[in-house]
Amino acid sequence: MEPVTLTTDRLLLRTVGPQDTDAVYAACQDPDIQRWTTIPSPYLPEHARGFTEQMAPGGWANGSMFTFGVFLPAGDLAGMLGITMRSLGVGEIGFWGTKEHRGNGYITEAVVTAARWAFTRMSVDRVEWRAEVGNRHSRAVAERAGFTVEGTLRSAINNKGVLRDCWVGSLLPSDLGLPSTVPYLPGRE
C-alpha cells in the first residue's frame, strides 16, 4: 500500500523517511520515550535510520504497520504514531509525543485522525491501545481520544527484555459516530 497523508487544522500526519532520521533520533533521546516505549535504549543513530528507511516504509509496503509522523505546519516533529495490524479488522495503536510539544493535544488529535482513517479506509473495526501500567500520559491521551480502558493484562508487554503488566483499551467506530464494517452485538451478562 502506498503511504497516505492526513491533515487536521493544526497537523500534518505523513509517513517518515530518510529526511526525518535526525528529528526521530533527537526525539528518541528523551528518557521518557525510552522508558515507556519499546524502542531500543540507548537509542542510536542506526536505530533511527532503520526506522525511517526500512521499518516505516516496509510496514506501509506490506500492509502490516501504518506509521505517521505528526508534524506541525512549520515542519517540526511533534510525535509519532503507528497502527499495527494484529488480526482481521483489528489494529493496535502506539504513539509518543516530543518533549517540547507535549501538553498541546497534538497526539490526541493525531490518534483520533488516524483511527478515523483506519475505520473509514482500512476496514478496521477495533483499534486497541496498550501501555505499560503506570504510563499515565499515554492513558490520558487514549482516554481523551475516546478509548475505553478495558483492564490490565498481566505480563503482556516485553519492554527491553522484561515482561510488564499493561493497560488495554479499545476504540470502536461507533465511539467516533462511524458505522462498523460488520454488525456488532455487545455481550450481555
C-alpha positions as CSV (number, residue, x, y, z in Angstrom):
1,M,0.0,0.0,0.0
2,E,1.2,3.5,-0.8
3,P,1.5,5.8,2.3
4,V,-1.2,8.3,2.8
5,T,-1.1,11.8,4.3
6,L,-3.7,13.0,6.7
7,T,-4.3,16.6,7.8
8,T,-6.1,18.4,10.6
9,D,-6.4,22.2,11.2
10,R,-3.2,22.0,13.2
11,L,-1.3,18.9,12.0
12,L,0.2,17.0,9.1
13,L,0.3,13.3,9.5
14,R,2.6,11.6,7.0
15,T,5.0,8.7,6.8
16,V,8.6,9.3,7.8
17,G,11.6,8.8,5.6
18,P,15.3,9.4,5.5
19,Q,14.7,13.2,5.7
20,D,13.3,12.6,9.2
21,T,16.0,10.5,10.6
22,D,17.7,13.3,12.6
23,A,14.4,14.5,14.1
24,V,13.4,11.0,15.1
25,Y,16.9,10.3,16.6
26,A,16.7,13.6,18.6
27,A,13.2,13.0,19.9
28,C,14.1,9.4,21.0
29,Q,16.9,10.7,23.2
30,D,14.1,11.7,25.7
31,P,14.3,9.5,28.7
32,D,10.5,9.3,29.0
33,I,10.2,7.9,25.4
34,Q,12.9,5.4,26.1
35,R,11.4,4.4,29.4
36,W,7.8,3.9,28.3
37,T,8.1,2.6,24.8
38,T,9.8,-0.4,23.4
39,I,12.3,1.4,21.3
40,P,16.0,0.4,21.9
41,S,17.8,2.1,24.8
42,P,20.2,3.6,24.3
43,Y,18.7,4.8,21.1
44,L,21.5,5.1,18.5
45,P,21.6,6.8,15.1
46,E,21.4,3.4,13.3
47,H,18.1,2.7,15.1
48,A,16.6,6.0,13.7
49,R,17.9,5.1,10.2
50,G,16.5,1.6,10.4
51,F,13.1,3.0,11.5
52,T,12.9,5.8,8.9
53,E,14.5,3.9,6.0
54,Q,13.3,0.3,6.5
55,M,10.7,-0.3,9.2
56,A,8.2,2.6,8.4
57,P,8.3,2.2,4.6
58,G,8.3,-1.6,4.9
59,G,5.2,-1.6,7.1
60,W,3.3,0.5,4.5
61,A,4.6,-1.7,1.6
62,N,3.3,-4.9,3.1
63,G,0.3,-3.5,4.9
64,S,1.4,-4.6,8.4
65,M,2.0,-1.2,10.0
66,F,1.0,2.3,9.1
67,T,3.4,4.8,10.7
68,F,2.7,8.5,10.7
69,G,5.0,11.3,11.8
70,V,3.0,14.0,13.5
71,F,4.2,17.3,12.1
72,L,3.3,21.0,12.9
73,P,2.8,23.4,10.0
74,A,6.3,24.7,10.4
75,G,7.6,21.2,9.9
76,D,8.6,20.4,13.5
77,L,8.1,16.8,14.5
78,A,5.5,16.7,17.4
79,G,5.3,13.0,17.7
80,M,4.9,9.6,16.1
81,L,2.1,7.1,15.9
82,G,1.6,3.8,14.2
83,I,-1.2,1.4,13.7
84,T,0.0,-2.2,13.6
85,M,-2.5,-4.8,12.1
86,R,-3.0,-7.6,14.7
87,S,-5.8,-9.6,13.1
88,L,-8.6,-9.2,10.6
89,G,-10.2,-5.8,11.4
90,V,-8.1,-5.1,14.5
91,G,-5.2,-2.7,14.6
92,E,-3.1,-1.7,17.6
93,I,-2.1,1.9,18.0
94,G,1.1,3.2,19.6
95,F,2.3,6.7,19.9
96,W,4.7,9.2,21.6
97,G,5.0,12.9,21.7
98,T,8.1,15.0,21.6
99,K,9.1,16.6,24.9
100,E,8.8,20.2,23.6
101,H,5.3,19.7,22.1
102,R,3.6,17.7,24.9
103,G,0.5,19.1,26.6
104,N,-0.9,20.8,23.4
105,G,-3.3,18.0,22.5
106,Y,-1.4,17.2,19.3
107,I,-1.1,13.4,19.9
108,T,-4.7,13.1,21.0
109,E,-5.8,14.9,17.8
110,A,-3.5,12.7,15.7
111,V,-4.8,9.5,17.3
112,V,-8.4,10.4,16.5
113,T,-7.5,11.3,13.0
114,A,-5.5,8.1,12.4
115,A,-8.3,6.0,14.0
116,R,-10.9,7.7,11.8
117,W,-8.8,6.9,8.7
118,A,-8.4,3.2,9.8
119,F,-12.2,2.9,10.4
120,T,-13.2,4.5,7.1
121,R,-10.4,3.4,4.7
122,M,-8.9,0.3,6.1
123,S,-11.9,-1.8,7.2
124,V,-10.7,-1.7,10.8
125,D,-13.5,-2.3,13.4
126,R,-11.4,-2.1,16.5
127,V,-8.3,-0.1,17.4
128,E,-6.6,-1.4,20.5
129,W,-4.3,0.6,22.8
130,R,-1.8,-0.8,25.2
131,A,0.5,0.9,27.6
132,E,2.6,-0.3,30.5
133,V,0.8,0.2,33.8
134,G,2.0,3.5,35.2
135,N,2.3,5.3,31.8
136,R,-0.3,7.8,32.8
137,H,0.4,10.2,30.0
138,S,-0.4,7.5,27.4
139,R,-3.5,6.6,29.2
140,A,-4.6,10.2,29.4
141,V,-4.2,10.6,25.6
142,A,-6.1,7.3,25.0
143,E,-9.0,8.4,27.2
144,R,-9.2,11.9,25.7
145,A,-9.3,10.2,22.3
146,G,-12.3,8.2,23.3
147,F,-10.8,4.8,24.2
148,T,-12.5,2.7,26.8
149,V,-9.9,1.2,29.2
150,E,-10.9,-2.4,29.4
151,G,-8.5,-3.7,32.1
152,T,-5.0,-4.8,32.9
153,L,-3.2,-7.7,31.1
154,R,-0.6,-9.4,33.2
155,S,2.9,-9.9,31.7
156,A,1.7,-8.6,28.3
157,I,4.4,-6.2,27.2
158,N,8.1,-7.1,26.8
159,N,9.9,-3.9,27.3
160,K,13.7,-4.3,26.9
161,G,13.7,-7.9,28.0
162,V,11.4,-7.5,31.0
163,L,7.7,-8.6,30.9
164,R,5.4,-6.0,32.3
165,D,1.7,-5.6,33.0
166,C,-0.2,-3.3,30.7
167,W,-3.4,-1.5,30.4
168,V,-5.5,-2.3,27.4
169,G,-8.3,-0.2,25.8
170,S,-10.3,0.0,22.6
171,L,-11.8,2.4,20.3
172,L,-14.7,1.3,18.1
173,P,-16.1,3.1,15.0
174,S,-19.3,3.8,17.0
175,D,-17.2,5.8,19.5
176,L,-16.5,8.3,16.8
177,G,-20.0,8.2,15.3
178,L,-19.0,5.9,12.4
179,P,-20.5,2.6,11.2
180,S,-18.7,-0.7,11.6
181,T,-18.0,-2.8,8.5
182,V,-19.7,-5.8,10.2
183,P,-22.5,-5.8,12.8
184,Y,-21.6,-5.6,16.5
185,L,-23.6,-7.4,19.1
186,P,-22.4,-6.4,22.6
187,G,-22.3,-9.2,25.2
188,R,-24.9,-9.4,27.9
189,E,-24.2,-10.6,31.4
